Amino acid sequence: MSIKNPANQLLTDEIKPTKQRFITLLILLIGIMVVYLDRVNVSVLAANGTFLTDMGIQGQPVKIGMMMSTFLFAYGFGNLLLSPLGDYWGPRKTVTLALVLCCISIAMGGMAGTFTVLIASRIILGIGEGAYYPMSGIFTKNWFPPQERGRANAAWIIGQSLAPAAAMPFFTYIIGTYGWRESFHAALVLTIIPLVLFWLYITDKPKTHKKVNALELRHIEEGLAREKKNEDSGIKETLWQRVKPFITNYRYWLLVYWYISLNFVFWGMVSWLPSYLKTARGFSWSEMGWLSALPFLAAIITKAFAGWVADRTGRCAPILFAAMVLGGFGTYLAVIAPGKYLAAALLVISFGFGNMAAPAAWTLLQGLVDGKSLATAGGTMNAIAAFCSSTSPVLIGWVISSTGSYDGGLFMLVGAALLASGAAAVLAFQKL
């Protein structure tokens, strides 16, 4: 009978590096999936007659669009309000606060008896979720060396496609079987999961995590040391010193413009896709649920591929360019397609291509901006994109109300995508 020697076991543990950074990545993935589930449930509700009647907005496309637009506008404020906390307070505490606000807002939505209360809940949700994206960028920057960051960003950002892919059929079933209030109850239970995970199982940096051994820590820190700035210098900086390097960098603003367009197209599509499939193309309620999931499944594949390409080539800007050109052209073909199944297939393909560059955009940002300013830079980019994209759902609603057709709204998304390809072309020309 052999007896294990604790000293030998400790030596074996130190020979093999731990993989705690991938556990952190998994928690980021779970978190982004849940927050996206929380925000897109109204997309399915927008196609549900009972909900629209209870809220008093049946036949009012502009008010239907406001459900997502008010969220996005508040989301922009959330980025500006909460994201700077990540630079001073740390990402873990900031994300915890954000998720608590999300739980409060979802509970309000489930109890809403009027459209005003529903909108108030969407505003609180937007403020809470405003911190999640930039905080995830900080976690990725802290936990992954540069050579692994493209795939790491792709891994957690894929959650924003996984979540709607699951949410569309999931909420379609919940609403169709039990009722619209139960969709909020289910979302509340799911939101508690990342709240617990972030509080108990993640730290701001790997060196403070008890399950990271010396070999994994060395692997991470050697990669980080190759970056230009030492994030642990301990030097206190003013807000202007933090923001000046990126707000005076025109490449940063080209990236911001591209990201605005990505979000404008994304949220316009997410907000109206179920209604478009059901009303404009004549699919049934159940068909609408699973067809609405397919574009997000396509985006999962394209994002994973784009993350791999970014790491292999060290270039991100060409991916941004290709995404907007292919996505915009595909959406145009979907609008003019004669058959509903062909139109649905083209929307799946165009959405997949159009959203494949989101990980590359954050990888490019992490290369352009010093780590000490990353939360503020990421929050600013996300905030501006949210403010601008908040007009997309309500503008599409206005076009539907004015013309009686969805086509004009979708053509607007095509134009936004093609214009953004110009900004990406400049960055690609500079070999970024």
C-alpha positions, -999 to +999 in steps of 0.1 A: +000+000+000+016+033-011+015+064+011+013+098-006+039+122+005+025+158+009+059+173+000+060+153-033+024+163-041+033+199-035+063+195-059+041+179-085+015+207-082+043+233-088+057+214-118+023+219-136+010+254-140-026+259-128-053+270-152-072+294-130-073+320-157-096+298-177-120+294-147-120+332-146-128+332-183-157+308-178-172+331-151-169+361-175-187+340-201-215+330-177-218+367-167-221+381-202-246+354-211-269+362-182-268+400-187-276+396-224-305+373-215-318+400-192-317+427-218-331+408-248-362+393-233-382+424-244-373+415-280-395+384-277-421+404-256-424+429-285-439+401-306-464+390-278-499+404-281-508+399-244-478+418-232-483+446-256-520+449-246-512+448-209-486+476-213-510+496-235-486+497-265-503+474-290-499+489-325-474+515-314-440+507-329-422+538-315-431+528-279-421+492-286-388+505-298-385+526-266-382+494-245-347+488-259-338+524-266-343+536-231-322+506-218-294+515-242-294+552-233-293+543-196-266+517-205-245+546-218-248+565-185-240+533-167-207+530-186-198+566-177-210+564-141-197+530-130-168+521-153-143+546-137-149+527-105-130+498-121-098+519-122-101+528-085-123+504-068-115+473-088-135+453-113-148+426-089-166+450-066-179+471-095-194+440-113-210+429-080-227+463-077-238+461-113-254+427-109-273+438-077-288+466-097-297+441-125-316+419-099-336+449-087-346+460-122-357+425-133-378+422-102-395+455-110-401+444-146-419+413-135-442+433-112-448+461-137-485+471-142-478+501-165-455+510-193-439+537-172-429+512-145-415+489-172-394+517-187-381+526-152-370+490-148-352+491-181-334+523-171-321+507-139-311+476-159-291+498-183-273+516-155-264+483-139-252+465-170-232+495-181-202+484-161-201+447-172-184+450-206-155+473-196-149+454-163-146+422-184-120+439-205-100+447-173-102+411-161-090+399-195-062+424-195-051+414-160-054+376-164-042+369-199-008+377-216-011+396-249-005+364-271-036+348-256-059+378-255-075+375-289-089+340-281-097+350-245-118+380-256-135+358-282-143+332-256-162+355-233-177+378-259-191+348-276-215+348-247-233+378-262-243+356-291-248+324-270-273+343-247-297+356-274-294+322-292-307+306-260-329+334-250-351+336-281-364+300-280-362+300-241-383+331-236-406+321-265-414+289-246-417+306-212-440+333-225-461+311-247-465+284-219-467+304-187-470+341-195-448+372-199-443+379-162-427+345-157-400+355-182-388+381-157-390+356-128-367+332-148-343+360-156-340+370-120-331+335-109-304+333-136-289+367-127-282+355-091-258+329-105-230+353-118-235+375-087-224+346-065-196+335-088-180+369-091-182+375-053-168+341-043-146+327-071-128+356-088-102+382-079-091+414-097-056+400-105-041+365-105-015+373-079-042+377-053-060+344-062-053+315-038-056+289-065-030+304-089+004+287-085+038+302-092+041+287-127+008+301-140+015+335-124+049+336-140+034+327-174+008+356-171+032+382-157+060+375-182+036+383-210+023+414-192+058+426-186+063+429-224+037+456-226+049+491-224+036+503-190+040+489-156+004+488-142+017+484-106+038+515-105+017+529-077+019+564-091-013+584-085-026+601-117-052+627-122-082+620-144-067+641-172-035+621-171-055+589-174-077+600-203-053+622-223-034+593-240-065+578-256-087+609-262-059+625-282-054+593-302-074+595-335-071+557-339-091+553-307-118+575-322-119+556-354-124+524-333-151+542-313-169+551-346-167+516-358-180+503-325-209+527-326-220+513-359-216+477-347-239+484-318-264+504-339-268+475-363-267+449-335-294+464-313-316+474-343-315+438-354-319+423-319-349+445-311-369+439-342-358+405-355-386+384-338-412+409-349-398+410-384-399+373-388-434+370-373-451+400-389-432+409-421-422+374-432-451+354-418-435+328-396-454+313-367-448+320-330-428+288-325-409+292-358-400+328-349-385+315-316-360+291-331-353+311-362-344+341-341-317+320-324-299+310-356-281+344-363-266+343-329-254+307-334-237+318-366-220+347-347-206+322-322-187+304-350-175+336-367-163+352-335-143+321-326-128+321-360-120+359-358-104+355-324-081+327-339-072+349-369-064+379-346-040+358-326-024+342-356-019+374-376-016+400-348-040+421-369-075+432-359-085+460-382-089+439-413-114+418-394-133+449-385-134+459-422-145+425-435-173+422-408-190+454-418-188+449-456-200+413-455-227+420-428-241+450-446-242+434-480-258+403-466-286+423-448-293+441-481-298+408-499-320+395-471-344+425-474-348+421-512-350+382-510-384+370-525-389+340-501-392+340-464-368+311-459-342+326-482-345+359-463-341+341-430-310+323-442-294+355-455-301+372-422-284+344-404-253+346-426-251+384-426-256+387-388-228+361-382-203+380-404-214+414-391-208+405-355-176+384-358-153+414-351-165+423-316-136+404-299-111+419-324-123+454-315-116+448-278-083+432-285-074+463-306-085+486-278-064+467-253-034+473-276-041+510-281-047+519-244-025+516-213-039+492-187-043+519-161-068+538-184-084+507-199-116+508-178-122+545-185-114+541-223-135+510-226-163+525-206-162+557-227-163+537-260-192+516-247-210+546-234-208+566-266-218+535-286-248+529-263-260+565-265-258+564-303-272+529-308-301+537-284-316+556-314-316+524-335-347+505-321-369+536-319-358+549-353-367+515-368-400+517-350-406+552-364-399+539-399-423+510-395-450+534-382-444+559-410-441+535-439-459+504-427-429+484-437-397+470-421-376+474-452-366+510-447-354+503-411-332+474-423-317+495-452-307+520-425-287+493-408-271+484-441-259+520-445-245+522-410-225+491-416-210+502-449-200+536-435-182+519-406-162+499-431-145+531-441-132+538-405-120+502-404-102+506-437-081+534-423-070+513-393-064+483-416-042+504-439-020+513-408-015+475-402-033+475-368 
